[in-house]
Amino acid sequence: MPPVDQTVNAGQEATFSVVASGTAPLSYQWEKNGAIIPGATGDSYTTPATSSSDDGSSYRVRVTNAGGTVTSSAATLTVTGGAVA
């Protein structure tokens, strides 16, 4: 199951997750707008606190095992409003 779109308020974190099946071991690498996110190598990824500049960003994950690599469809992050003071 690919990651799904997330909507959060500015200042909140967003969590994207994927459910993958296949022969273990599975390895994961998350990307934001096509760029690798260093250290984001689990079946889920939680963003740092978001800001309005993150609005519209896309997140996807590459899942790899001995059989090859599959890249998920992209999920979009929508950031609304501002952080509550």
Phi and psi in degrees as a GROMACS rama.xvg file:
@    title "Ramachandran Plot"
@    xaxis  label "Phi"
@    yaxis  label "Psi"
@TYPE xy
-74.4497  164.708  PRO-2
-63.3968  153.438  PRO-3
-113.222  155.569  VAL-4
-56.5128  146.462  ASP-5
-127.462  144.471  GLN-6
-126.569  125.247  THR-7
-136.689  161.976  VAL-8
-80.8445  149.442  ASN-9
-52.8463  137.424  ALA-10
95.9138  -14.6026  GLY-11
-93.3763  161.618  GLN-12
-91.1239  158.244  GLU-13
-125.72  143.227  ALA-14
-119.35  126.433  THR-15
-110.156  140.945  PHE-16
-140.966  160.719  SER-17
-136.81  146.396  VAL-18
-114.127  115.847  VAL-19
-121.873  148.378  ALA-20
-127.381  158.147  SER-21
150.384  179.678  GLY-22
-69.7953  126.853  THR-23
-70.5032  154.963  ALA-24
-83.7071  147.203  PRO-25
-101.64  138.106  LEU-26
-119.834  150.765  SER-27
-126.17  144.671  TYR-28
-143.272  115.909  GLN-29
-86.6  148.914  TRP-30
-130.088  145.514  GLU-31
-116.815  121.535  LYS-32
51.695  36.5815  ASN-33
85.7581  -4.25587  GLY-34
-103.749  137.222  ALA-35
-60.7251  137.35  ILE-36
-96.8996  109.259  ILE-37
-56.3915  132.964  PRO-38
81.7883  -4.55795  GLY-39
-90.3848  81.1841  ALA-40
-126.933  26.3967  THR-41
-110.467  -178.503  GLY-42
-78.8933  -1.50953  ASP-43
-141.627  159.634  SER-44
-139.564  128.286  TYR-45
-109.939  125.215  THR-46
-70.3018  159.477  THR-47
-66.0497  174.345  PRO-48
-51.5694  130.32  ALA-49
-83.8044  161.485  THR-50
-136.343  173.386  SER-51
-60.618  -25.1299  SER-52
-69.5449  -16.2461  SER-53
-84.0327  -11.438  ASP-54
-58.7965  129.127  ASP-55
88.3139  -2.05111  GLY-56
-65.501  149.292  SER-57
-113.392  143.345  SER-58
-126.866  134.83  TYR-59
-145.061  167.311  ARG-60
-133.862  141.37  VAL-61
-100.169  128.052  ARG-62
-112.766  127.724  VAL-63
-126.974  140.216  THR-64
-144.417  -169.204  ASN-65
-60.6353  -23.5393  ALA-66
-82.6053  -13.1152  GLY-67
138.448  -162.87  GLY-68
-126.047  137.337  THR-69
-124.951  134.814  VAL-70
-106.298  130.651  THR-71
-70.4417  166.102  SER-72
-69.5747  161.08  SER-73
-86.6373  144.338  ALA-74
-109.147  144.197  ALA-75
-103.458  137.701  THR-76
-98.4453  125.189  LEU-77
-110.009  126.164  THR-78
-112.929  123.285  VAL-79
-116.672  160.492  THR-80
53.8425  -153.578  GLY-81
-132.548  168.683  GLY-82
-68.006  144.339  ALA-83
-80.897  126.74  VAL-84
